[in-house]
Structures are given as structure tokens and as C-alpha cells.
Amino acid sequence: MTTTRADVVVIGGGVMGASIAYHLARAGVRDVVLVERDELASGSTSRAAGGVRAQFSDELNIQLGARSLEAFGRFGEEIGHDIGLHRVGYLFLLSTPEDVASFEAGVELQNGLGVPSRMLTPAEARRLSPLITTDGLLAAAYSPDDGHCTPEAVVHGYAAAARHHGATVLRHTEVTGIERDGDGEGGGDTITAVVTDKGRIATDTVICAAGAWSRAVGAMAGVDLPVDPLRRQIAVTEPVPGLPPTLPMTIDFSSSLYFHTEGPGLLLGMSDPDETTGFATETHDRWIPRLYEAMEHRAPALLDLRRTGGWAGLYEITPDHNALIGEASSVSRFLYATGFSGHGFLQGPAVGEVIRDLYLGRVPFVDISPLNAGRFAADALRPEVNLV
């Protein structure tokens, strides 16, 4: 490693780190260094389902999602990479009066922020997603602007563009410590360097975008980032003849079963309430009976499909299932963007903008102060309802 100093060290080579590095370098920040202990996109990003949406219950998540959708839409032109974007929409299937009321309120909020979501009847939902059954369905929520794309392509696109603008990307470089001294303003700590297994990088600014591994990175700087890893699994099926090319990302909200096209077949998954937090990413079949039960209830046609593959990855969850975005007050300067609880990939472009502006002292396009990590100590939780 020849890099010995940097203006900014970004830790984590997933979508968040790559987006942040790109936005900083494009803004003219010199000596931006992105550090990844493995390959780019080798963590949670590469194991994401690839969904992109603005259908959330939290106003900040709606704004971050919508802003990111705009960026995904111009990615090929701006970044020069094909990310396989399919704007086929997200379709939430709702089977309880409480969920219907919640999504009706969400649609009203989304519409007020420019998101073209709308409520549908069960029959309208089935026309969009013909693999489902409408038994017990009360309504659905749909936004045509949502969809899915290829997570790895987004990361590599951002990383290449960051390099083009002068950033350095260090792969296979593990961060082992963050050095601080106690001479900061007001007597607080000041970051002086990032220590890696390849050498020391002198810097006064660290940005943590380490996803499920963020708690350990924060601890190196004396910052509490309450992020825990949780395994989630995905299955891929054999080709499905006659799949409509416009099949939306379809989510049975009560069970969390979801599916979308993946090549000629389907990608599908759901949450597993029996999973416990930890870094295990091997696949297992304990979740399959519950998956089959959900499919039998909502999309019995899926039961006839042979599984041809799948994988497991990590959600980075926080106590209120909402992100941690901000800058630590206890040490100068430590910024963070983590804990997205399953919606980090889809917010990557917008959060890259936000962190760039926080670093430069600009006012971001949205006030993200409610997502500061200090909200838990202040008992100011900000729960997100529309989780998958």
C-alpha cells in the first residue's frame, strides 16, 4: 500500500461506501480513499434482492428512496454503467384492515412528496402479478416508478467513477484501528489516522459505511453504532414460461413473501422470525417450510417451481429498523451511514449525496438529523413500518 495520507477515509466497499466516495471525489474533495477488506460489493450489497423503491411510511425514507430512484434512472448516462434497471413497480399485497389503513396513509404521504403510488383492488393487483391468488386480499399498494436492478453493477459503476475523479480504492485491506488524540476542540478526541493490515493512513476524517460490521468500526473511534447483523436468505427458481416482462416486485405484506423476475426465472425470499443475530451467512433449509406455507397461501403457482440456487446475506438492523446517518459529536471527524435494516442498497445514491454535503458543511437536500445515532439515548426512535 503506497497511500499514507488521505483527506477522507471511507470504510466499506459496498453501495454506500462506493456512492460516498464517488460523490466526494466528484465534488472535488482530494485524496478520498475507500478501504474494503475483501472485494468490492462482497458484503451485504452483493446479496441484496436489488429492489429499489420510494414506498415507505417514513417521510425521510420516501425522500431518500425517491432521490435514489432518480439517480438509478440516469445511472447509465451519468456513471456509464448498465445496472439492469427494471422499472416494473413494487406491489404490496394487503390482507388486514390495519395494513390497508397504514398503506393508505403512506400513499397519501408519498403522493404529497411526488411519488406516484396508489391503492389498488385485489383484481387490479392480480392483473399486474398473475401468479398470485386474491383469496383474503383486501387491497394492494403500487408505485410504477419502483423496480429492481443489479447491486454489484451499481457498486462497480460508482467505484470506477470515483477512481475517474481521483479517489483511491484499496481492496483486500482490513481496517484494524482508528487513532485519536485528545486535543480536539472542547477537549474532545480528534481522529489522526486509520490503521490497516497494510499500513497506516494519516487522516482527520473517517466515514463508516461498513454495513453489518459498523458496530466494530464505530467502537474503534469510541462511537456507539447500535447495528446488529441478521441473516436473510434468497432462493432462485428455474425458468418460468410466460412470465410477463412487467411483473412487479410483489410482496405479500403479512407474510413478507416477495418475488421478482431474475433472468428467465424468479428470485424470492421472506423474513425468518427464527433467525438470531450473528454473522453466519451459510444457507440452510429451516426457513423453507414457512416459505412454502406462504407461497401456498398467496402464490400457489410458485410451489411447482424447482429451486436452482440461492444465497444468504446480512441485514444490518437497528433497534427501530431505520438508518443511522450523521456525524459523531464525541470525536472529530467521524461520519456514518449504516444500519439501513434492509433498505440500504436502494438508498445508496441519495445517502452518498447527504454524506458529501455533511462533510463539506453544506445543507443536504433533506434534513437527516432525526436519523442521528444519538436518537436511541434520547429515546427518540423513528420506526419504519414498510419493511420486507
C-alpha positions, 0 to 999 in steps of 0.5 A: 500500500503506497497511500499514507495520507488521505483527506477522507477515509471511507470504510466499506466497499459496498453501495454506500461506501462506493456512492460516498466516495464517488460523490466526494471525489466528484465534488472535488474533495482530494485524496478520498480513499475507500478501504474494503477488506475483501472485494468490492460489493462482497458484503451485504450489497452483493446479496441484496434482492436489488429492489429499489423503491420510494414506498415507505411510511417514513417521510425521510425514507420516501425522500431518500428512496425517491432521490435514489430512484432518480439517480438509478434512472440516469445511472447509465448516462451519468456513471456509464454503467448498465445496472439492469434497471427494471422499472416494473413497480413494487406491489404490496399485497394487503390482507388486514384492515390495519395494513390497508389503513397504514398503506393508505396513509403512506400513499397519501404521504408519498403522493404529497412528496411526488411519488406516484403510488396508489391503492389498488383492488385485489383484481387490479393487483392480480392483473399486474402479478398473475401468479398470485391468488386474491383469496383474503386480499383486501387491497394492494399498494403500487408505485410504477416508478419502483423496480429492481436492478443489479447491486454489484453493477451499481457498486462497480459503476460508482467505484470506477467513477470515483477512481475517474475523479481521483479517489483511491480504492484499496481492496483486500485491506482490513481496517484494524484501528482508528487513532485519536488524540485528545486535543480536539476542540472542547477537549474532545478526541480528534481522529489522526489516522486509520490503521490497516493490515497494510499500513497506516493512513494519516487522516482527520476524517473517517466515514463508516459505511461498513454495513453489518460490521459498523458496530466494530468500526464505530467502537474503534473511534469510541462511537456507539453504532447500535447495528446488529447483523441478521441473516436473510436468505434468497432462493432462485427458481428455474425458468418460468414460461410466460412470465410477463416482462412487467411483473412487479416486485410483489410482496405479500405484506403479512407474510413478507413473501416477495418475488421478482423476475431474475433472468428467465426465472424468479428470485424470492425470499421472506423474513425468518422470525427464527433467525438470531443475530450473528454473522453466519451467512451459510444457507440452510433449509429451516426457513423453507417450510414457512416459505412454502406455507406462504407461497401456498397461501398467496402464490400457489403457482410458485410451489411447482417451481424447482429451486436452482440456487440461492444465497444468504446475506446480512441485514444490518438492523437497528433497534427501530429498523431505520438508518443511522446517518450523521456525524459523531459529536464525541470525536472529530471527524467521524461520519456514518451511514449504516444500519439501513435494516434492509433498505440500504442498497436502494438508498445508496445514491441519495445517502452518498449525496447527504454524506458529501454535503455533511462533510463539506458543511453544506445543507443536504437536500433533506434534513437527516438529523432525526436519523442521528445515532444519538436518537436511541439515548434520547429515546427518540426512535423513528420506526419504519413500518414498510419493511420486507 
